Amino acid sequence: MNNMMIGSAARRWTGQMSSRCERLTSLHRQQYTHGIAPLCLNYRSHATSSRNDSSSYVPRRAVMYVPGNERKKIVKAASLGCDSLCLDCEDGVALNKKEEARATIAEALDDVEFGLTDCGVRCNAIGSGVEEIDLKTMLSRNKLPQTLFIPKVESVEQVEWLDNVLRDILKDRPQQSQLKLILSCETAVGILALRRVCERATELSSEPGSRQRPAGLLFGSDDFCADIGAERTEDSREILYARQKVLLTAKAFRLQAIDMVDINIKDTEGLRLKSEEGARMGFTGKQVIHPTQVPIVQAAFTPKPEKISWATELIAAFDEHQKSGKGAFSFHGKMIDMPLLLQAKNITEMSEAISKSRPH
């Protein structure tokens, strides 16, 4: 009897896992079909694309928060050469300045020249009571932001609500006005729900009439620490699991992974080391809160010339060996296989995307 029960449970578990794998594989097929392929397969610069072309890749090495109620800071930020700006209506704005912030952001979208910088906006959390008026106001002008940052995402129901609201707000806009979504994970519940949220957001983005497409995941480390009652330490060991969970989920769904902010704006050497650590882990960018952090972070997430040279030579050598019908080969003293080739392609295509988006 016990063996029969164990066998039955095992069959149910196998069936459930098979179904989940088929579902995730289906989602990945949708991602390839709709241009959200791995970086080594689909790097395309947004510099040559229309402002809201959802198929283009937008480098976000540094994502800088700018208080939405301070127009002077918005204007200054637009001239910094930062890859991505987040005009903020949430944590960076006092409660009595929320209305001013959303109106100022809407005006800035129309009349501030952001050039090659990805211009994004952040509404208040879904469930806060002001998120809908945030979205309606900030998306009411002639020019739309390229990116929409959604804070404190915790459930499938939130992304379903967002998809419906965006359809309604943008119903009179051309269909190509599809906003790129950066979903922020900042709570324990959010970490646990991350896979389901990404699955549902990806499904919704592929449905006719959807006005959003997931582009990245962002880790809100300070809110997360507050939520779980952890004390922040210099080595951030207390948030390592959550940080890696955000990274792995982003990679599984072919999304950008944006690392945590460093609030110590005077410690430039510490920022450099943390940025380089994040890049080695696989993050594609990092949040910043001050103009002086931008060049340090963007340099850390930019492939070094020697790495670009190595990658270019490796790809050329691989192509030559393929033409001659040879399999594995030695390059600079190491045996080369497919994972190393993919790393090389990631490096060259990342470099190309950055060069196109920042030709100067």
RODRENTOR-474999 format. One line per field, with one value per residue (C-alpha): residue in three letters; x, y, z. Coordinates in pm, 1 decimal, m for minus. Each point is the difference from the previous one (the first is absolute). Layout:
residu = [ALA ...]
x = [X ...]
y = [Y ...]
z = [Z ...]
***
This chain:
residu = [MET ASN ASN MET MET ILE GLY SER ALA ALA ARG ARG TRP THR GLY GLN MET SER SER ARG CYS GLU ARG LEU THR SER LEU HIS ARG GLN GLN TYR THR HIS GLY ILE ALA PRO LEU CYS LEU ASN TYR ARG SER HIS ALA THR SER SER ARG ASN ASP SER SER SER TYR VAL PRO ARG ARG ALA VAL MET TYR VAL PRO GLY ASN GLU ARG LYS LYS ILE VAL LYS ALA ALA SER LEU GLY CYS ASP SER LEU CYS LEU ASP CYS GLU ASP GLY VAL ALA LEU ASN LYS LYS GLU GLU ALA ARG ALA THR ILE ALA GLU ALA LEU ASP ASP VAL GLU PHE GLY LEU THR ASP CYS GLY VAL ARG CYS ASN ALA ILE GLY SER GLY VAL GLU GLU ILE ASP LEU LYS THR MET LEU SER ARG ASN LYS LEU PRO GLN THR LEU PHE ILE PRO LYS VAL GLU SER VAL GLU GLN VAL GLU TRP LEU ASP ASN VAL LEU ARG ASP ILE LEU LYS ASP ARG PRO GLN GLN SER GLN LEU LYS LEU ILE LEU SER CYS GLU THR ALA VAL GLY ILE LEU ALA LEU ARG ARG VAL CYS GLU ARG ALA THR GLU LEU SER SER GLU PRO GLY SER ARG GLN ARG PRO ALA GLY LEU LEU PHE GLY SER ASP ASP PHE CYS ALA ASP ILE GLY ALA GLU ARG THR GLU ASP SER ARG GLU ILE LEU TYR ALA ARG GLN LYS VAL LEU LEU THR ALA LYS ALA PHE ARG LEU GLN ALA ILE ASP MET VAL ASP ILE ASN ILE LYS ASP THR GLU GLY LEU ARG LEU LYS SER GLU GLU GLY ALA ARG MET GLY PHE THR GLY LYS GLN VAL ILE HIS PRO THR GLN VAL PRO ILE VAL GLN ALA ALA PHE THR PRO LYS PRO GLU LYS ILE SER TRP ALA THR GLU LEU ILE ALA ALA PHE ASP GLU HIS GLN LYS SER GLY LYS GLY ALA PHE SER PHE HIS GLY LYS MET ILE ASP MET PRO LEU LEU LEU GLN ALA LYS ASN ILE THR GLU MET SER GLU ALA ILE SER LYS SER ARG PRO HIS]
x = [0.0 276.4 186.4 m316.8 m50.1 362.0 m23.4 m319.7 149.3 310.6 m209.4 m199.4 320.6 153.7 m314.4 m5.8 366.4 m46.8 m294.2 197.2 296.8 m225.5 m158.4 335.6 128.5 m308.3 65.8 358.7 m124.8 m224.5 297.2 207.5 m292.6 m53.2 362.8 85.6 271.8 322.7 241.7 235.5 m279.5 m193.0 199.3 m139.3 64.8 m288.7 192.0 m120.6 m350.6 m315.8 m40.5 m241.0 121.2 m38.5 238.0 307.8 252.7 60.3 322.2 m71.8 344.1 m96.1 m360.2 m20.0 m293.4 m108.9 m269.5 m294.1 m94.4 340.6 12.8 352.5 133.5 m185.3 154.1 347.2 m37.1 m93.5 344.7 208.2 30.5 m160.9 m138.5 m335.1 m190.7 m286.3 m212.7 m142.7 m343.4 54.1 260.1 198.0 m299.5 m168.8 m371.7 m98.9 200.7 m146.9 m244.4 269.1 234.5 m235.2 m86.8 365.4 96.7 m275.7 120.4 364.6 m76.0 m132.4 254.6 330.6 243.4 122.7 204.3 128.6 m88.4 m274.3 m269.6 m207.0 m255.2 m87.6 m353.1 m95.6 m50.4 m305.5 m238.6 118.8 m317.1 174.3 160.9 m278.4 0.3 381.5 m21.1 m283.8 180.3 349.9 m126.8 m230.1 236.2 111.2 324.6 m1.8 287.7 190.4 m6.0 m237.7 147.9 m247.0 98.5 m70.5 m144.0 m134.3 m273.2 m139.2 m310.0 209.9 141.3 m347.2 m136.9 288.2 m51.9 m370.0 58.8 266.7 m231.9 m264.5 231.1 173.5 m298.5 12.3 375.3 165.5 49.5 380.5 m8.1 82.5 172.7 295.4 m53.7 261.0 m152.9 145.6 25.2 22.2 m173.9 12.0 m338.1 131.5 302.4 m219.2 m241.6 264.5 m21.2 m380.4 2.8 245.8 m193.2 m324.4 151.3 159.5 m325.9 m194.7 253.9 m50.2 m377.2 m157.8 m34.5 247.2 183.4 283.8 296.1 225.4 356.3 168.3 m6.2 134.6 98.8 m105.8 245.3 m78.8 m374.7 65.2 219.8 m265.2 m263.8 187.2 151.2 360.5 284.7 200.3 364.9 291.7 25.5 m381.7 3.3 m345.9 m157.4 212.8 m275.6 m256.9 250.2 87.9 m365.3 m75.7 301.1 m81.1 m366.0 90.2 236.5 m254.8 m247.4 263.2 m39.7 251.5 107.9 57.0 199.6 m57.8 74.6 303.0 m107.8 354.8 54.3 342.9 162.2 86.2 249.9 m254.5 m253.3 245.8 70.3 m369.4 m85.9 270.8 m119.3 m354.5 123.5 197.0 m311.0 m194.1 m193.3 m39.5 m12.7 m33.4 m223.9 156.0 m121.3 263.7 162.0 351.3 m93.7 m97.8 344.0 137.5 m291.6 m17.1 372.6 m36.0 m276.5 185.4 218.1 368.9 197.1 210.4 m316.1 m148.0 322.4 2.0 m363.3 40.1 302.4 m170.4 m307.8 217.1 202.5 m318.4 m136.3 323.1 m7.2 m365.0 83.1 273.2 m233.7 188.4 m174.4 149.1 323.9 258.5 4.6 249.2 77.1 m360.5 m232.6 m296.1 m354.7 m343.5 m36.9 321.9 m114.9 m327.8 191.4 207.0 m311.7 m156.0 308.7 17.9 m372.3 m13.3 285.3 m177.2 m328.3 173.9 195.3 m316.8 m189.5 298.1 185.3 194.5]
y = [0.0 240.7 m83.6 60.8 338.1 96.4 m105.3 196.7 309.8 m31.5 m23.6 309.8 190.5 m105.5 107.1 336.2 64.1 m100.8 236.1 286.2 m62.8 m5.3 326.2 170.6 m133.6 142.0 338.1 m7.4 m71.2 303.7 206.5 m102.3 69.4 347.5 107.2 m70.0 m251.9 m43.8 288.5 m195.8 m50.2 324.2 309.4 288.4 363.6 227.1 288.3 m98.6 m99.6 191.7 120.6 m275.0 m285.1 m294.7 m219.8 218.1 m64.4 294.6 m3.4 86.9 m15.7 282.3 71.0 336.5 109.0 362.3 157.8 68.9 327.7 163.1 115.2 141.7 m339.0 m165.6 241.9 m51.7 m377.0 m3.4 142.1 m245.9 m274.4 m250.0 m305.8 11.2 252.9 m81.5 310.7 m85.7 41.1 m251.5 m16.7 300.9 234.1 121.5 m72.4 363.8 22.9 m298.7 204.0 247.1 m284.2 m176.4 329.5 104.0 m338.0 19.7 343.3 m107.3 m294.9 245.6 279.6 m132.3 m146.1 m333.7 m87.6 m357.1 m46.2 m251.3 208.0 m189.4 88.2 m164.0 6.7 m77.7 m363.1 m180.9 2.1 334.2 173.3 254.8 m226.9 42.5 379.5 m16.4 m201.8 197.6 329.6 m108.3 m174.5 281.6 209.1 m27.6 m177.7 m316.5 m127.4 m293.9 m189.3 m44.6 m91.8 m182.9 m9.7 m269.1 m259.0 m294.7 m177.4 m114.9 207.0 318.0 m61.6 m94.4 327.6 190.3 m160.9 89.8 358.4 58.2 m135.2 248.8 302.1 m61.8 m122.9 302.2 m23.9 m183.5 m366.5 29.8 210.0 m299.8 93.5 m196.4 m114.9 m14.2 m189.7 69.9 m270.3 147.4 m237.9 m361.8 m62.8 153.6 m230.5 m308.0 110.1 109.7 m292.1 5.3 376.9 m28.2 m285.7 193.4 328.8 m179.0 m175.2 325.5 185.7 m251.3 42.7 224.8 359.5 m18.5 327.2 m129.8 m231.8 m116.3 124.0 m45.8 m80.3 233.8 m84.2 248.7 m101.3 257.4 m57.0 m373.6 23.5 204.7 m255.0 m299.9 185.9 m45.1 230.1 130.1 m98.2 106.4 m333.8 m26.6 m365.4 34.0 59.6 m232.0 m255.8 260.0 177.6 m323.0 m98.8 324.5 m55.2 m362.9 71.6 287.3 m221.8 m281.2 236.8 174.5 327.9 257.0 m29.5 333.1 m16.5 179.4 364.4 116.3 282.8 96.9 260.1 109.5 m342.6 m11.1 m284.5 m210.4 71.9 m111.3 m328.0 m71.6 84.1 m227.4 m275.2 37.3 m13.7 m319.5 m155.2 63.4 318.6 225.1 328.5 172.6 263.1 337.6 301.5 265.2 135.8 m84.6 m369.8 m18.0 m19.3 m242.2 m240.5 20.4 m68.5 m310.9 m140.6 77.1 m277.2 87.1 40.9 m308.3 m208.6 128.1 m89.7 m348.0 m57.1 123.4 m221.9 m301.6 36.1 32.9 m308.3 m195.6 91.7 m114.6 m333.4 m49.1 55.5 m263.4 m246.2 m9.8 m21.6 113.7 195.3 175.8 379.1 189.8 m324.5 m94.0 m249.4 183.7 m129.1 152.0 174.8 195.9 89.1 133.2 205.9 146.8 85.5 164.7 219.5 111.5 59.9 191.0 217.1 57.8 92.9 249.2 151.6 51.8 152.2 215.2 71.9 285.8]
z = [0.0 89.5 m320.5 m201.7 168.4 m59.5 m364.7 m48.0 161.3 m213.8 m317.7 102.7 74.2 m334.0 m182.8 174.7 m74.0 m364.4 m31.8 158.1 m229.1 m306.2 113.6 52.0 m333.0 m168.1 162.2 m124.2 m351.5 28.5 116.6 m301.8 m232.8 144.8 15.4 363.9 m81.7 196.1 m27.3 m223.8 m253.4 m6.8 87.0 m202.5 75.8 89.8 m157.5 m346.3 108.0 68.0 356.3 100.4 m222.8 235.8 m200.3 60.3 274.0 231.9 206.1 363.0 160.7 236.1 98.2 173.9 215.8 m33.9 224.4 m229.8 168.3 m65.2 m361.0 28.4 102.2 m288.6 m249.9 146.7 6.6 m368.7 m83.1 204.0 m259.3 236.8 m177.3 177.3 211.2 234.0 56.7 338.6 149.1 279.6 279.2 m119.6 34.5 320.0 43.7 m40.3 m324.8 m184.1 m207.4 m96.6 m92.0 m238.2 m174.5 m25.5 m144.9 m260.9 m110.2 m4.7 m226.6 m258.0 14.7 142.1 m252.5 136.9 m307.6 10.7 365.9 73.9 167.7 255.1 265.8 331.6 136.1 358.7 96.4 m129.8 293.4 138.1 m117.8 m222.6 m259.3 m256.4 8.5 m21.7 m320.2 m154.5 57.4 m101.5 m315.2 m107.0 m213.4 m361.9 85.2 202.5 212.3 m139.9 327.3 290.6 340.0 224.0 369.9 260.0 m235.4 199.9 m193.3 m333.1 70.3 m1.9 m347.0 m126.0 136.4 m158.1 m339.3 3.8 111.8 m264.7 m268.1 110.0 35.2 m332.7 m200.3 m231.9 m55.2 m292.4 82.9 m19.7 317.5 217.3 323.1 130.8 358.3 274.4 290.7 343.3 264.2 349.4 244.0 113.7 m161.8 m320.7 m3.0 44.3 m273.2 m249.1 m240.6 m15.4 m53.5 m288.9 m158.0 9.0 m116.9 m294.8 m88.1 12.6 m213.4 m279.6 m10.2 m266.9 112.7 290.6 56.1 216.2 m35.0 285.2 m48.7 336.7 369.0 266.1 356.7 269.0 272.1 268.8 m8.7 m0.3 310.8 177.0 m96.7 142.0 296.9 m111.4 94.0 m295.8 m0.6 m217.8 m180.7 m45.2 102.3 152.7 m342.8 m214.3 m57.3 m104.0 m221.5 m177.8 m28.5 m184.7 m226.1 m81.2 m67.0 m230.0 m196.7 m20.9 m163.6 m216.2 188.0 115.2 363.3 176.4 322.2 329.6 74.7 201.8 229.2 103.4 m271.2 130.8 m14.4 m369.0 35.6 186.2 m273.7 m267.3 177.7 60.2 m359.9 m134.7 233.0 m133.3 m358.7 73.5 154.3 m320.4 73.0 m302.3 193.3 335.3 160.1 84.1 195.8 m72.8 m319.3 122.8 10.0 m368.4 m170.7 260.5 m37.5 m378.0 m29.1 217.6 m222.0 m324.0 m147.3 26.3 m327.4 73.0 53.8 m324.6 m183.1 156.7 m92.4 m357.4 m58.6 155.8 m220.1 m311.0 99.2 63.2 m342.4 m165.7 180.2 m94.3 m367.2 16.7 168.7 329.9 335.6 329.8 m28.7 215.6 26.5 217.2 179.2 76.8 m161.0 m151.1 20.0 m57.0 341.6 m60.1 m350.4 137.0 256.4 m281.8 m199.1 304.0 36.4 m363.1 m31.4 329.5 m125.1 m331.0 170.7 227.8 m290.7 m201.0 291.1 105.3 m327.0 160.1]
***
